[in-house]
Amino acid sequence: MKILTVIDSFKGSMTSLEAGRAAAEGIRRVDPDADIEIRALADGGEGTVEALISNMDGKIREIQVTGPLGEPVTCAYGVIERTKTAVIEMAGAAGLVLVPEDRRDPLYTTTYGVGEVIRDAIGQGCRRFIVGIGGSATNDGGVGMLQALGFDFLDEKGEQIPYGAGGLKNLKMISDESVIPELSGCSFRIACDVTNPLCGEKGCSAVFGPQKGATPEMIPRMDQWLGHYADLAKEKYPGADAMREGTGAAGGLGFAFLTFMDAALESGIEIVLEETHMEESIKDADLIITGEGRMDGQTAMGKAPVGVAGLAKKYGKTVIALAGGVTRDARACNDAGISAYFPIARGAVSLEEAMEKENARANMADTAEQVYRLYRCR
């Protein structure tokens, strides 16, 4: 009997590997000699660096970059020497979690630090990039990132425009004469499950701006500035398309990658599963334990556990999902390949108590133990 645990992180509680180890602990109470493989999982958001680095024998590198507020922050990213690949979560340099609620204002927040991370990775010899772009605090169209890489975004005086969406109102010219030369030899796989365009009623300003601090008055102005930015970009790069799906991801960072770099927007979970050769482990396993913090109808629409289940269906494997909580519409996950799913909560407790790390670990182990006892009775 070979068991594979491949569980997404429980945000704010357990990392992916911690959840997997807790489930393995419970299984070993029943079978101390169980053959268990513990692998990390992510879908392109939080935990992607850990998942890819732990599965691909990489290392973590920490550097100081310009944070979303223009102040220094420490950002960790992954380097996989064997394939010269860098794994980056943009939220580590420009994420909403880095901005206190009372300072959230997309007119000023910048992606400059994301470009600094990319530049540092290029200096480390990386030419392949996997970038998760969820959780941004920005709406600058990725201009900050591009400025850090040597692109010039100039006002009528020929000076660099300021950080943030507000700087775009001054944009008159785009130049790539000073771009670092190594960038032309780099390719980017962008983990992006957002389909919003750059502009319009479904664009990044209207849909995501409010959660980043945008007021109703800001939204049409930012949308107009981004539209002007896209028009200037199209003059220089005819393939630029502000209405293409995903260009509005991360406040327009998707547009920047697609327009100015050799990049493709892809499903986050598909990137992770492919890069880590997860199918090989799934094919060899008899039982697969997956899960995430909350399972609901959205889980069935392509989130990490269902990505695992999709591969497992090819080989007729049993897939059990364990979650911090489940909703009634999570039953759609059964149609997506999850054999059965179970919440790990062991009683009526507050959310804070349930998310406390030691409680979550104990609940995961206890639930995995009982699920495995039932599985052995089949």
C-alpha positions in Angstrom: 0.0 0.0 0.0 1.5 3.3 -1.1 -0.1 6.5 0.1 0.5 10.0 -1.4 -0.3 13.1 0.6 -0.5 16.2 -1.5 -2.5 18.8 0.4 -2.7 22.6 -0.4 -1.8 25.0 2.4 -4.4 25.9 5.0 -3.9 29.7 4.8 -3.0 31.3 8.1 -2.7 27.9 9.7 -0.6 25.1 8.1 1.7 25.1 5.2 1.2 22.4 2.6 4.0 20.2 4.0 2.8 20.7 7.6 -0.7 19.5 6.5 0.8 16.5 4.7 3.0 15.5 7.7 0.0 15.8 10.0 -2.1 13.5 7.8 0.8 11.0 7.6 1.0 11.0 11.4 -2.6 10.0 11.7 -2.2 7.2 9.1 0.8 5.8 10.9 -1.2 5.4 14.1 -3.1 2.8 12.2 -0.2 1.4 10.1 3.3 2.4 11.5 5.0 0.9 8.5 2.8 2.7 5.9 4.7 3.7 2.7 3.8 7.5 2.6 5.1 10.0 0.2 4.5 13.6 1.3 4.6 16.3 -1.4 3.8 20.0 -1.3 0.9 21.4 -3.4 -0.1 24.9 -4.5 -2.2 26.5 -7.3 0.0 29.4 -8.2 -0.9 31.6 -5.2 0.5 31.5 -1.6 2.7 28.5 -1.1 3.8 28.1 -4.8 7.5 28.8 -4.0 7.5 26.2 -1.2 5.7 23.7 -3.3 8.0 23.9 -6.3 11.2 24.3 -4.4 10.5 21.3 -2.1 9.5 19.1 -5.0 12.3 20.2 -7.3 15.4 20.3 -5.1 15.7 24.1 -5.2 16.8 26.7 -2.7 15.3 29.8 -1.2 17.0 33.2 -1.8 16.0 36.3 0.2 16.7 39.8 -1.0 15.6 43.3 -0.1 13.4 45.0 -2.7 11.1 48.0 -3.1 7.8 47.1 -1.5 4.4 48.2 -2.7 4.5 51.4 -0.6 8.0 52.3 -2.0 9.6 51.1 1.3 12.1 48.2 1.6 10.8 44.7 2.2 12.4 41.3 2.3 11.2 39.0 -0.5 11.9 35.3 -0.7 11.9 33.5 -4.0 13.1 30.1 -5.2 16.0 29.1 -7.5 16.2 25.7 -9.1 19.8 25.5 -10.3 19.4 22.4 -12.4 17.0 24.1 -14.8 18.0 27.7 -14.2 14.5 28.4 -13.1 13.3 31.1 -10.7 10.0 30.7 -8.8 8.4 34.0 -7.7 5.2 35.0 -5.9 4.6 38.6 -6.8 2.8 39.0 -3.5 6.2 38.7 -1.7 7.2 42.0 -3.3 3.9 43.8 -4.1 1.2 41.9 -2.1 -1.8 43.3 -0.4 -0.7 41.7 2.8 2.3 44.1 2.9 0.1 47.1 3.1 -1.8 48.1 6.2 -5.5 48.7 5.6 -5.2 52.4 6.4 -2.5 52.8 3.7 -4.1 50.9 0.8 -4.2 53.2 -2.2 -3.6 51.9 -5.7 -2.7 55.4 -6.9 0.6 54.9 -5.2 1.3 51.2 -4.8 3.9 49.8 -7.1 5.1 46.5 -8.7 8.7 47.9 -8.9 9.9 45.2 -6.4 8.7 42.4 -8.6 11.0 43.6 -11.4 13.8 43.8 -8.8 13.3 40.2 -7.9 13.3 39.2 -11.6 16.5 41.2 -12.1 18.2 39.5 -9.2 17.2 36.1 -10.5 18.6 36.9 -13.9 21.9 37.8 -12.1 21.8 34.3 -10.5 21.7 32.8 -14.0 18.0 32.1 -14.2 16.4 32.3 -17.6 13.1 30.4 -16.9 10.6 32.0 -14.6 7.5 30.7 -12.9 5.5 33.6 -11.4 2.4 33.5 -9.3 0.6 36.8 -9.6 -2.2 36.5 -7.1 -2.8 38.8 -4.1 -1.5 42.1 -5.5 -1.8 45.5 -3.8 -1.3 47.3 -7.1 -3.1 48.7 -10.2 -0.1 50.1 -12.1 -0.4 47.9 -15.2 2.9 46.3 -14.3 4.7 49.5 -15.2 6.7 49.5 -11.9 8.0 46.0 -12.7 9.0 47.0 -16.2 10.8 50.2 -15.0 12.9 48.0 -12.7 13.9 45.9 -15.7 15.0 49.0 -17.7 12.0 50.0 -19.6 11.4 53.8 -19.7 7.9 55.2 -19.0 8.3 58.9 -19.6 6.3 62.0 -19.0 6.2 65.1 -21.3 9.6 66.2 -19.8 11.2 62.9 -20.6 11.3 61.9 -17.0 10.2 58.6 -15.4 6.6 58.7 -14.3 6.0 58.2 -10.5 5.1 54.9 -8.9 1.5 53.6 -8.9 -1.6 53.9 -11.0 -1.5 57.7 -10.5 1.8 57.9 -12.4 0.1 56.6 -15.5 -1.8 59.9 -16.0 1.5 61.5 -16.9 2.6 58.8 -19.4 3.6 60.2 -22.8 6.2 57.7 -24.2 7.5 54.2 -23.7 11.0 53.2 -24.6 12.9 49.8 -24.3 16.3 51.2 -25.2 17.7 50.6 -21.7 16.2 47.2 -21.0 18.6 44.8 -19.5 19.8 42.7 -22.4 19.4 39.3 -20.7 15.6 39.8 -20.6 15.3 38.8 -24.2 16.6 35.3 -23.4 14.1 34.8 -20.6 10.7 33.0 -20.7 7.9 33.3 -18.2 5.1 30.9 -17.2 2.6 33.0 -15.3 0.3 31.3 -12.9 -3.0 33.1 -13.5 -6.5 31.9 -13.0 -8.1 35.4 -13.5 -9.7 36.0 -16.9 -10.5 39.8 -16.5 -9.3 42.1 -19.2 -7.2 45.2 -18.4 -9.9 47.7 -18.9 -13.7 48.2 -18.9 -16.5 47.1 -16.5 -14.8 43.8 -16.0 -11.3 45.2 -15.9 -8.9 45.3 -13.0 -9.8 48.8 -11.8 -13.5 48.1 -11.5 -13.4 44.6 -10.2 -10.3 44.5 -8.0 -9.6 48.1 -7.3 -11.9 48.5 -4.3 -10.2 45.7 -2.3 -6.9 47.6 -2.9 -8.3 50.8 -1.5 -9.7 52.5 -4.6 -12.7 54.8 -4.1 -15.5 55.0 -6.6 -14.0 58.2 -7.9 -10.7 56.6 -8.6 -11.9 53.7 -10.6 -12.9 55.4 -13.9 -9.8 57.5 -13.8 -7.5 54.5 -13.4 -9.3 52.7 -16.1 -8.8 55.6 -18.5 -5.1 55.9 -17.6 -4.6 52.1 -18.2 -6.4 52.4 -21.5 -4.0 55.2 -22.6 -1.1 53.1 -21.4 -2.4 50.1 -23.5 -2.8 52.4 -26.6 0.8 53.6 -26.3 2.1 50.0 -25.8 0.2 48.9 -28.9 1.9 51.5 -31.0 5.3 49.9 -30.1 4.1 46.3 -29.7 1.3 45.6 -32.2 0.3 42.4 -30.4 -0.7 44.3 -27.2 -4.4 43.6 -26.5 -6.0 45.2 -23.4 -9.1 43.1 -23.8 -7.4 39.7 -23.8 -8.4 37.4 -20.9 -6.0 37.7 -18.0 -4.5 41.1 -18.9 -6.2 42.5 -15.9 -4.7 40.1 -13.4 -2.7 41.6 -10.5 -3.8 45.1 -11.5 -2.6 44.8 -15.1 0.6 42.8 -14.4 -0.8 40.2 -16.7 -0.9 42.8 -19.5 2.8 43.8 -18.8 4.0 40.2 -19.0 2.1 39.4 -22.2 3.0 42.6 -24.0 6.6 43.2 -23.0 8.0 39.7 -22.4 8.1 36.2 -23.7 5.3 35.0 -21.4 2.2 32.8 -21.2 -0.7 33.0 -18.7 -1.5 29.5 -17.6 -3.6 27.6 -14.9 -1.6 27.8 -11.7 -2.3 24.2 -10.6 -1.5 22.9 -14.1 1.9 24.6 -13.9 2.7 23.1 -10.5 1.6 19.6 -11.3 3.5 19.6 -14.6 6.7 21.2 -13.2 6.8 18.8 -10.3 6.0 15.7 -12.4 3.2 15.0 -9.9 1.5 12.5 -12.3 4.3 10.0 -11.7 3.7 10.0 -7.9 -0.1 9.8 -8.5 0.3 6.9 -10.9 2.3 4.9 -8.4 0.0 5.5 -5.4 -2.8 3.4 -4.2 -4.5 6.1 -2.1 -4.2 9.8 -2.5 -4.9 12.3 0.3 -5.4 15.9 -0.8 -7.3 18.9 0.5 -7.2 22.6 1.3 -8.4 25.0 4.0 -11.9 25.4 2.6 -13.7 23.3 0.1 -16.7 24.7 -1.8 -18.1 25.0 -5.2 -15.1 27.1 -6.3 -12.9 24.1 -5.5 -14.5 22.1 -8.3 -13.7 24.9 -10.8 -10.0 24.1 -11.0 -8.4 24.6 -7.6 -5.5 22.5 -6.4 -7.4 19.4 -5.0 -9.4 19.0 -8.1 -6.3 19.4 -10.2 -4.8 16.4 -8.3 -8.1 14.5 -8.7 -8.1 15.1 -12.4 -4.8 13.3 -12.8 -5.9 10.6 -10.4 -9.0 9.9 -12.5 -6.8 8.8 -15.4 -5.6 5.9 -13.3 -8.7 5.1 -11.4 -7.2 6.1 -8.0 -9.1 6.7 -4.8 -8.8 10.4 -3.8 -9.8 11.5 -0.3 -9.9 15.3 0.5 -9.5 16.7 4.0 -10.4 20.4 4.5 -10.7 22.8 7.4 -14.3 23.4 6.4 -16.7 22.3 3.6 -19.8 23.9 2.2 -22.9 22.2 0.8 -22.0 23.0 -2.8 -18.6 21.2 -2.3 -20.4 18.0 -3.5 -19.5 19.2 -7.0 -16.0 18.0 -6.1 -17.2 14.4 -6.3 -18.0 14.8 -10.0 -14.5 16.3 -10.5 -12.8 13.2 -9.3 -12.7 13.4 -5.5 -14.0 10.1 -4.1 -15.0 11.6 -0.7 -14.2 14.7 1.4 -14.2 15.4 5.1 -13.9 18.5 7.3 -11.3 18.1 10.0 -13.0 20.3 12.6 -13.6 18.2 15.7 -16.2 20.2 17.5 -17.9 23.6 17.8 -15.0 26.0 18.0 -14.3 29.6 16.9 -12.5 30.1 13.6 -9.5 31.4 15.5 -9.3 28.3 17.5 -9.7 26.0 14.5 -6.9 27.9 12.7 -4.4 27.8 15.5 -1.5 25.7 14.2 -1.4 23.0 16.8 -5.1 22.6 16.8 -5.2 22.3 13.0 -2.3 19.8 13.0 -4.1 17.6 15.7 -7.4 17.8 13.8 -5.8 16.8 10.6 -4.0 13.8 12.2 -7.1 12.7 14.0 -9.3 12.9 10.9 -6.7 11.2 8.7 -6.5 8.4 11.2 -10.2 7.7 11.2 -10.6 8.1 7.4 -7.7 5.6 6.9 -9.3 3.1 9.3 -12.5 3.3 7.3 -10.5 2.9 4.0 -8.9 -0.3 5.3 -12.3 -1.8 6.0 -13.4 -1.6 2.3 
